[in-house]
């Protein structure tokens, strides 16, 4: 079921209106329970590694093992979320994660858990998280009316922070009272509720339009879009810089709690719970902050708050002060996460949103993984307090330096314009035939050429984002007013998808270029299909084959 096939129930007003949709309410509640269990598992693993090894590198490696798979697999996961049955895919992922926690339970209860086992199982759990993230986000439009979509996304964020507030504290309590096996067992139980909710959800089958993408084609289309989107590049750069430096506090927090502050497992869980409470408070304050600050101001504020917390923690404050600092850290963290994620969503059209967000998650988790490992190695040499001070100073400096790299507003209308006419065909064309060359012939006055080329430069990026792997502009040798724009698409089906992908903002770009055309009619469009050469002149690439007119 697509977003257009979401429940037809009229949208109710209010932030909690999506919970009136039974399927969304059940899955949301199950997700909160599942995330509570995951946080219990994470706090148990983070604490167990400090008991199994005194090395800061080993502690940081657990964080790296959790985030590295998301860095490696987020993009393939985004593709899979678009081409597989999402309900069945999610059930498979939950079963895999339950098996990971079950294995941890068995090893912890038999005293057989080692650092190597812990890191390896954390890595497998990270694989599950990598597969689940884009898929879970993708099902939200299927569960609520379109008017309630933003509220549903906000509720998902709230649910994660509720789990973050409850899970670590509960996990720390179980860990201190009954041992790591109890925390791992609670996580296994949480997956029972999530799987039951997914089995209860009767998701209608997605109709086959004939243009559905295959894995490798969808993968290439997502990468092409990311390469050609300047706005997405800015978001990815700002996210990478922030998370690379902010990761220092997360990588070293178990050592801060245990060594610097002399805390127990329960205190460590309390600190993480305070982060969740701070995130909830930050989410509630965010609308007021947005009224006063733009996205760049919010990221700068989040950076300074996080750096301030890191600097004060380096001085080993009293435990009660550290808990208050975690409230501030949670608020700064949610401001950064929500702002950067929101801007990323704002610059991505619907057809590539899952893959674009997967690329964003790749950068996010890659920066967290690299940062965690790097800060762990620095702490091995300099000590934890000095490393926190270096991280705080670095985060402050890069916050002001990259504040000048302005985030996009994300206000462009990315709804499909559907203004391209269907190509004229002499005979039906197989969807997998290609590559396709599209030519658009313009007549441009000499004095208008610079302005036209400037408009066409912006449009060339749109062609590449929507599916072209090559683009160019040529002039006629005898008639300088005749200019030919051309671009290559890998298959006929991909070109037909281009027709569906062109947004209203893209249509405005095209109108800006076409207004310079002086012909009596609209610019002429030609479509050419590559011909296969005979055996004696075989071209293994196929893209160099001579094009033949298709329409």
N, C-alpha and C positions, 0 to 999 in steps of 0.2 A: 504494500500500500504506500503510495507516494504522499508527499506533503499535501498535494491537492486532494487526496482521498482521505484526509484526516477526518475525525468525527464531525458530523454536520451539526452537532449540538451548538446552539448559539452561545457565544462566549459570554461568560459572566465577568463582571467587573471585580477588581480586587486582586491583590498579590497571590492569594491562596485559591483563586478560582480554578486553576488546573486540577486541584485535588478533587473537584466535583466530577471529574472524568474517572470512572471506576478503574480502568486499566492503568491509567497513569498513577492513580493513588496507590494501587497495590504494588506496582513496580517501584514507585518512589520509596515506599516504606521498606520494601525488601532490599532496595539499594542502600538505604541508611543502615539497616542491620548488617548487610554484607560489608559495608565500609567500616562499621564499628569493629567487626571481626578482623578485618585487614589491619586496622590500626593496632589492635591487640597483638596480632602476630608480629607486626613491625617493631613495637616497643619491646616485645620479648626477645626478638632477634638482636636488636641494637644493644640490649643489656647483656645478653648471653655472650656476645663477642668480647665484651669487656672482661667477662669472667674467664673466657677461654684464652685470651691473649692480652698482653699489656701493650702491644704495638699500636700506635695511632694509625699506622698504615692499614692494619687489619680492620680497625674500626671503620675507617673511611672506605675500605673495599666493599663492605656490606652495602653502604649507600651507593657506591658505584655499580655493584651487581644488581641493585634494584632499578637503577635508572638507565644503565647502558642498553638493555634490550629495547627499551622504548625508543632510544636514539637509533638503534639499528633497524627496528621493525615497524616503526610508526607509519611510514609511508606504505609498505605492503599491506599493513593492517587497514589503512584507509581505503585502499583499493578493494580489499576483500569485503569490507563493510558495504561497498556499493554493488558487488556482483554475487554475493552469497545470500541465502536466507538468514536474515539477521537474528531471528529468534533461535534457530538451531545453532548458529555460530556462537551465540552467547551461552547457550546451555553447555556446549562443548568446552568453552573457556572456563565456566564455573566448575565443571567436573575436573579439569586439569588443575585449577587452583586448589580445590578441595584435596586432591591427591598430594599436592605439595605440602599443605599444612598437616595432612595426615601422616606424611613421612616425617616431618619435623616432630610431631607428637610422639611417634614411635621412637625416634632417636633420643629425644629428650627424656622420655620415661625410662629408657633402658641405659641412660648415661653414656650413650654412644655418640652424642653430638660433638663434632669437631668444627674448627674454623673452616676447614675445607668443605665439609658437608653443608655448613651454614651458608657459605658464600655461593656454592653451587645451587642449592635449593632456592636461595634468594634470587639468583639469576633466572631460574625457571619461572618463579613467581613473577619476575619482571617481564618475561615473555607473555604471560597471561595478561598482565596489565597493559602491555603494548597492544595486544590484539583487542582488548575490551574497550579501551578509551574511545577511539573513533566510532566504533560500532554502537556503543551505548549513547553517545551524543547524537548519532544519526537517527535513532528511533524516535526521538522526542517529537518531531513534526507529525509522526504517525499517530500519536496518542492524544493530542489536544487540538482544538480548533486553531486556525492560523492566528486569530486575534489574541489567543492566550499563549502563544509560543514564547514570547519574551519572559512572561511570568513563569512559565515552566522551566526555562533555562535558569532563571534566578532561583527557583525552588531547588533545582538540582545542586546549584552551588551552595545554597543554604544547607541542604541535606549532607553534603560532604563535610561542611564545617561543624554541623551537629555531631556527626560521627567523629570528627577530629577532636571535639571537646570531650566526648564520652569515652571513645575507644582507648586512647593512651592512658587515661586515668584508671579505667576499669582494667586494662591490661597490666598496668603497673601494680594494682591492688592484687590481682590474681597471681602475678609473678611473685610478689613479696609474700603472699599467704600460702600458696600451693605449688609454686614453681612454674617453670616455662611450659611444661606439658599442659597445664590447665589453660594457659592463654592460647596455645595452639589448638587445644580441643574446642575452645569456644569459637575459634575461627572456623573450624570444620563444621560446627553446628550452624553457623551463620549462612554457609553456602546451601544448606538444606532449604532454608526459607527462600533464597534467591532462585534456586532451581525450581522449586514448587511454583513460585509466581510466574516464571517463564513458561512452565508447562501449562499453567492455567490460562495464559494469554493465547487466544486463538487468532493468530496473525493471518490475514488473507494473503493468498499468493500474489506476487507481483506480476502483472500482465506483461507479456513479451511484445515489445513494440517493433521488433525486427532490427533495432539499432542499439540494442544493449551491448555494452562494452565487454570485451574480454580482458583478462588480467593484464597481460603485457601491454595491450593497446591503451588501457586505462592508466596504467603506470606511466607510460610515455607521455600521455596527454597531461597528467598531473605535473610531471617534471617540466614539460614545455611551458605550461602556464606559470610555474614558479620562476623559471628562468626569465620570462618576459615581463613579469609584474614588478615594476619599480617600487610600487607602494608596498608590496609584500616584502621586498628586500629591506626596506627601512624598518618594518616591524621586526623582522628576523634579526637584524643587526642590533636593534635596541634591546630585544629580549636576550640575545646571547651575551651582551655586555653586562646586563643587570644580573642574570642568573649565574654567570661565571664568578662574579665577586660575592654575590649574596650566598652562594652555596657554602662558603666557609663556615658560617655559623651552624648550618644543618649537619655538615660533616663532623664537626667537633663537639656538638651539643652533648652526646653521651659522656665524653671526657670532661666537659665543663661541669655537668651535674655530679659526676662521681668523684673526680679528682680535685677540681678547683673548689667546689661547693660542699664536698663531703656528703652528698645525698645518697639515698637508697634508691632501689628500683621504683618504689612508690613515689618518691620525690621526682624522679625523672618522668614518670607518667603524668604527675601533676603539672610539670613544666610544659609537656606537650599538650595536655588538656587546656592549659592557659592560652597556648597558641591558638587552639580552636575557638575558644571563647573570644579572644581578641579578634579573630577573623570574622566572627559573627557580628561583633560590635563595629568593626570596620565596614562590613557590608551594609549595616544599617546607617552608618554615617556617610556612605559613599554618595547617595543622591545630593546631599547638601554640599559635599566637596566638589561634585561635578558642576554645581551651580556657580562656583567661584573659580575653579581651575579647569584648564583644558587637559587633554590627555598627557601632554608633555609635562605640565605642572604636577599632575598626579604621580607620574613615574618619578619625577624629581623628589617629591614629598616621600614616596615609598622608599626611595634609595636612602634619603637622609635619616628616616626613622630606623631603617635596618642597620645602617652604619652606626648610628648612635647607640643602639642596643648592643652591637658587637663591641664597641669601645668601652662601654660600662661593664659588660661581662668580663672583659679582660682584667678588670680590677678585682675580680672575685667578690662581688657584693654579697650581703646576707641572703639567705635562701628566700625570705619573704620578698626582698627587692627583686631577686631574679625572677620570681613568679610574675611580678608586676611588669618586668621587662618583657616577658614572654607575651603578655597581653599586647604591648606595643608592637612587638615583632609580628604577631598574628595580624594586627591591623594593617601594618605596612605591607605585609606579604599579600594579603587579599586585595589591597589597592593595586599593587603591581600586577598580580595575576589577572584580575578582572579587567583592568584597563588594557593591557597588552592583548589579552584574548579577545576582548570586545573590538579593538581596532582591527585585529586579524580577521575576525568574522565580517566586519564592515567592508573590507576591501575584497572579499571573496564572493563571487556569484554562486548561486545554489548548485550548479552542475559540478563544481569542483570544490565545494566547501569542505567535504570530508577529507579529500586529499590535501587541500591547502592547510587545514587544521592539523593534519597528520605531519606535514612538513614543519609547521610551527612547533608541534610536540617533539619532533626530532631535534630541533635546535634547542628547545627548552631542556630536554632531558640530556642531550649531549653536553650542553654547558654545565648542567648539574653534575653529570658523571665526571667530566674532565676536571671541573672545579673541585669536587669532593676528593678525587685522587690527588690532585695537585696540592690542595691545602693540607691533606694528610701527610704528604711528603715534606712540606714546609714545616709542619708541626713537629715532625720527627727530628728536624734539625734545630729549629728555633724554640720549640715549646709552644704549648697551646695559647697562653696569654699573648705572646708576641705575634703569633699568627693571626689572632683575632684583631689586634691593632693594625697589622698590615692590611688585612682584608677590609677593615672599616675605612682606612685611609684611601685604599684603592677604589672602593665603591663610591666614596665621596668625590674623588677626582673625576672618575669616568662619568658620574652623574651630571656634573656641570659641563664636561667636555661634550658629551653626546646629547645634551639638552638642545644644542644648536641643530642637531639632525632631527628636524621636525617630523613627528608622526603624521601620517595622512589623516584627514578628517573622517574618511569612510562614509561620506554623505552622498556619493554617486548612486544613481538609480541603476541597480544591477538586475532588475527584472528583465526577462527576455522580451525583446522588441518584436520578434517574428515579422520583420519588415522585408526580409529577403524573399523574392519570389522563387518558386520551385524551378530548378533547372529544366530547360527544354531538352527532351531526349528523342532521338530517332528510334531507339529500341531500349528496352530495359537494361540496366547496368547492374552487374553483380556487386554486392556490397563490399566484397573483399578485393575488388579490382582497384589497381592503383600503381603508382601514385597518380594524383590528379593535379593538373596545372590549371589555375584560374587566372584569366587575364581580364583586366578592366581598362578600356581605352578611353582616354580623356583628350579634350582639346583645350589647351590652356594658352592664354595670351602671354607673350614674352615678359611683359611687365608684371604679370601675376605669378610667374613661376616661383620666385623665392617664397612667397606666402603660401602657395599651394604645396610646395615641397615641405615646408614646415608643418603644415596640417597633415600631410601624408606621413611624416615621420612619427607623429603621435599615433596615427592609424596603423602603422606597421607593427607596433607593439600589440595592438588589439588583434591583428591577424595572427600573430605568433601565439598569443595567449589562448586563442580559441581553437588552435589546431594546426596552423601552418608551421612546417619545419624549415622553410626557406622563403625569402621575400626579396623583391627588388623592384626598381623603377627604371625604365629605359625610355629613350627618345628615338624618334624616327630620323633617319639620316638625311632625308630629303625634305621632310615637313617638320620643322622644329616645334610646331604647336602640338603635334601628336605625341602624347606620352602614354606609355603602357605600364600599368602596375601589374605585377604578377606575383603569385605565391603558390607554393607546392604543399599538398596535403597527402598523407600516406595512403589513403584509400577513399573510395567513393562514400562508404558509410561515414567515415570521419568528416568528409565535407558536408554531408547531410546533417551531421551533428553540429557543425559550424553554424548552419542555418538556425538551429535551435538555441545556440549559445550566445548569439549576438545580443548584447544588453541595450537598454534604452540610452545609457551613457555612451556606449559604442556607436549607436545610431547618430547621436549628436556629433561625434567625431567625424563620421562619414559625411554628414550633411555639411560640416565645415569645409571638407575637402571638395565635395561635389559642387559647391556654390561657385567655384572658379571655372567650372566647365562651361564652354561657350557654344557647344553644339546645339542644334535644333532639338535634339532628343537627349534622353539620359545617356550617360556613358554606357558603351556597349560592353557586355560581359560575355566572355567565351570560356567554355570548359573543354579541356583536353585530357584524354586518358592515354597512358603509356601503352604502347604495343609491345608484345613479346617479339624479339628478333628470332630469325631462324637459327638452326643449330650451328651453322657455320659462323654466325656473328653473334653468338650468345653473350649477353651482358648479364653477369651474375648479380649485379646490384639492382638492375631494373630501373633505377631512378634516372639513368642516363639514356633510356630508350626514347626513340623519337615519339613525340606526342602526336596523337591523331584526334581530329575534331570529334567530340561527342555531341555537341549541341551548338 
